Amino acid sequence: MSVQPILAARGLVKRYGRVTALDHADFDLMPNEILAVIGDNGAGKSSLIKALSGAVTPDEGTITLAGKEVRFGSPLEARGAGIETVYQNLALSPALSIADNMFLGREIRKPGLVGTLFRTLDRTAMRKIARDKLTELGLMTIQNIDQAVETLSGGQRQGVAVARAAAFGSRVVILDEPTAALGVKESRRVLELMLDVKRRGLPIVLISHNMPHVFEVADRIHIHRLGKRIAVVNPKDISMNDAVAIMTGAMQPPQAARAA
């Protein structure tokens, strides 16, 4: 019995005027895997991720989540379906606390009339859940849940963003270049964090230009070129140089890895 993808796309097309960003692109994310998406600049990776996360609506094609076709009109709808995305800019509010950032846009109100009528936030509950989620993912370096995000290091900020996605993403977490602006030590922590999220049963889509990181954590690698998926390779079966050669068009993908 074949395993069904948790998130899949078939024949996605997205045009911006005369530019075709997605040219009948396909995509498959299997349960409990880290799938890396690589491609040269302008290959259409961003458009693919935006289509999957509800940020853009494809002109053609279908997206299925857990076997059911979905149509997201906004990132909010994708979030509601269990797809959480961490973009490069992290979408954190620097002046707000860690707890407030964790619940930004989905704050918990106090029970009863105080919450419904006066819309009073249950800050105690939000602090506890935020602390539990950060502890669950091993982010013990953050001692004070009330400290402002602007006081955190780059790696800690990335950790908060990933923890938020893992806390609320019930089906899929998408990470866009999570180690791009980080040093060696902080990048290491984020990679470990990704493996922790996977161990908790959440599949991850990793978009990255950092090939050593991709080859370290990915179970499969989706290679995107000229607006479509041209191959899916196993990092254990292919060298980093060959993956880059396929990505740039200098080499044809192996027959078994070619996308249909």
C-alpha positions in Angstrom: 0.0 0.0 0.0 1.5 3.3 -1.1 1.8 6.2 1.3 -0.3 9.2 0.4 1.3 12.6 0.4 0.2 14.9 3.2 0.5 17.9 0.9 0.6 17.6 -2.9 0.2 19.8 -6.0 -0.4 18.9 -9.6 0.0 21.1 -12.7 0.3 24.5 -10.9 0.6 27.4 -13.2 1.2 31.0 -12.1 1.7 33.8 -14.6 2.7 37.4 -13.9 2.0 39.1 -17.2 4.3 37.5 -19.7 6.4 35.8 -17.1 5.5 32.3 -16.2 6.6 31.7 -12.6 5.1 28.2 -12.3 4.9 26.1 -15.4 2.7 23.0 -14.6 4.6 22.4 -11.4 4.1 19.3 -9.3 4.9 18.8 -5.6 4.7 16.0 -3.0 5.4 16.2 0.7 5.2 12.8 2.5 4.1 12.4 6.1 6.9 12.8 8.7 9.7 13.9 6.3 11.9 16.9 5.8 11.6 17.7 2.1 14.1 20.3 0.9 13.2 22.5 -2.1 16.2 23.8 -4.0 16.5 25.8 -7.2 18.4 28.6 -8.8 17.2 32.2 -8.4 14.2 32.7 -10.5 13.4 29.0 -10.7 9.9 29.5 -9.2 10.5 28.2 -5.7 9.0 31.2 -4.0 5.9 31.1 -6.2 5.5 27.4 -5.4 5.7 28.0 -1.7 3.4 31.0 -1.9 0.8 28.9 -3.7 1.1 26.1 -1.1 0.8 28.5 1.8 -2.1 30.6 0.4 -0.1 33.7 -0.4 -0.9 33.5 -4.1 -3.7 31.8 -6.0 -2.5 29.6 -8.9 -4.0 30.3 -12.3 -4.3 26.5 -13.0 -3.7 23.2 -11.2 -4.8 21.6 -7.9 -3.5 21.4 -4.4 -4.5 18.6 -2.0 -4.1 18.4 1.7 -4.4 14.9 3.3 -6.0 13.7 0.0 -8.6 16.4 -0.2 -8.5 19.3 -2.7 -8.1 22.7 -1.1 -8.2 26.3 -2.4 -6.6 28.9 -0.1 -7.7 32.4 -0.6 -5.2 33.7 1.9 -2.4 32.6 4.2 -4.9 32.8 7.1 -7.0 30.1 5.4 -3.9 27.9 4.9 -3.0 28.4 8.6 -6.6 27.4 9.5 -6.0 24.2 7.6 -2.8 23.5 9.6 -0.1 24.8 7.3 2.3 27.2 9.1 5.0 29.1 7.2 8.1 30.8 8.6 9.3 33.4 6.0 12.8 34.8 5.9 11.7 38.0 7.6 10.2 35.9 10.5 7.1 38.1 10.7 7.9 38.9 14.4 7.1 42.1 16.1 10.4 43.3 17.8 8.9 45.4 20.5 6.4 42.7 21.7 7.3 40.0 24.1 8.1 36.4 23.2 4.7 35.3 24.5 2.8 38.0 22.6 4.7 37.1 19.4 3.8 33.4 19.8 0.1 34.3 19.9 0.1 37.3 17.5 -3.2 37.1 15.6 -4.6 34.3 17.7 -4.6 35.6 21.2 -6.4 33.7 23.9 -9.2 35.6 25.8 -10.2 35.1 29.4 -13.1 32.7 29.9 -16.6 34.1 30.5 -17.9 37.6 30.1 -14.6 39.3 30.8 -13.2 37.7 27.7 -16.3 37.8 25.4 -17.6 41.2 26.4 -14.5 43.1 27.4 -12.1 41.1 25.2 -9.6 40.8 28.0 -6.6 38.6 27.1 -5.6 35.6 29.2 -2.0 36.5 29.4 -1.3 33.8 32.1 -2.5 31.1 29.8 -0.5 32.5 26.8 2.7 32.7 28.8 2.3 29.1 30.1 1.6 27.7 26.6 4.5 29.7 25.1 6.9 28.5 27.8 5.7 24.9 27.4 6.2 25.0 23.6 9.7 26.6 23.8 10.7 24.0 26.5 9.3 21.2 24.4 11.6 22.2 21.5 14.6 22.6 23.8 14.8 26.4 23.7 16.0 26.6 27.3 18.3 29.6 26.6 15.2 31.8 26.6 14.7 32.4 30.3 12.1 35.2 30.4 9.0 34.7 28.3 8.1 38.4 28.8 11.3 39.8 27.3 11.0 41.7 24.0 12.0 39.9 20.8 14.4 42.7 19.9 16.6 41.7 22.8 17.1 38.1 21.4 19.9 36.9 19.1 19.2 36.0 15.5 19.1 32.3 16.4 16.8 32.8 19.3 14.4 34.8 17.1 14.4 32.1 14.5 13.7 29.6 17.4 10.7 31.6 18.5 9.4 31.7 14.9 9.9 28.0 14.4 8.4 27.2 17.8 5.3 29.3 16.9 4.9 27.4 13.6 5.4 24.0 15.4 2.9 25.0 18.1 0.1 25.9 15.7 0.9 23.9 12.5 -1.1 20.8 12.9 -0.2 19.3 9.5 2.7 21.0 7.8 5.5 23.5 8.6 7.2 25.4 5.8 10.6 27.1 6.5 11.9 29.6 4.0 15.7 30.0 4.3 15.8 29.5 8.1 19.6 29.7 8.5 20.3 32.4 5.9 21.2 35.2 8.3 22.7 33.0 11.1 26.2 32.1 12.3 27.5 28.6 12.5 26.4 27.9 16.1 22.9 29.4 15.7 22.4 27.6 12.4 23.3 24.3 14.2 20.6 25.0 16.8 17.9 25.7 14.1 18.8 22.5 12.3 18.4 20.6 15.5 15.2 22.3 16.1 13.9 21.1 12.7 14.8 17.5 13.6 13.0 18.0 16.9 9.9 19.2 15.0 10.1 16.2 12.7 10.4 13.8 15.6 7.2 15.2 16.9 5.5 14.0 13.7 5.3 17.2 11.7 6.5 17.1 8.1 8.7 20.1 7.1 9.2 21.8 3.7 12.7 23.4 3.8 13.6 26.0 1.2 17.3 26.6 1.3 20.4 27.6 -0.7 22.7 26.1 1.9 23.5 22.7 0.3 25.4 21.3 3.4 22.4 22.0 5.5 20.0 20.5 2.9 22.1 17.3 2.7 22.4 17.0 6.4 18.7 17.1 7.4 16.6 16.4 4.3 15.0 13.0 3.6 14.3 13.9 0.0 15.3 16.9 -2.2 12.8 18.5 -4.7 14.8 20.2 -7.5 13.0 23.1 -9.1 14.0 24.5 -12.4 12.3 26.8 -15.0 9.1 26.9 -13.0 8.6 23.2 -12.5 9.9 20.2 -10.5 12.5 18.4 -12.6 13.6 15.8 -10.1 13.2 14.4 -6.7 16.4 12.9 -5.3 17.6 11.1 -2.2 20.6 12.9 -0.6 22.1 9.5 0.2 22.2 8.5 -3.5 23.6 11.7 -5.0 26.5 14.1 -4.5 26.1 17.7 -3.6 27.9 18.7 -6.8 25.5 16.6 -8.9 22.5 18.1 -7.2 23.8 21.6 -8.0 24.5 20.5 -11.6 20.9 19.2 -12.0 19.5 22.4 -10.5 21.5 24.6 -12.9 20.8 22.5 -16.0 24.4 21.4 -16.4 23.4 17.7 -15.9 20.4 15.6 -16.6 18.7 14.1 -13.5 19.0 10.3 -13.1 16.2 8.4 -14.9 14.7 7.2 -11.6 14.7 10.7 -10.1 13.0 12.5 -13.0 9.7 14.1 -12.4 6.8 12.8 -14.5 
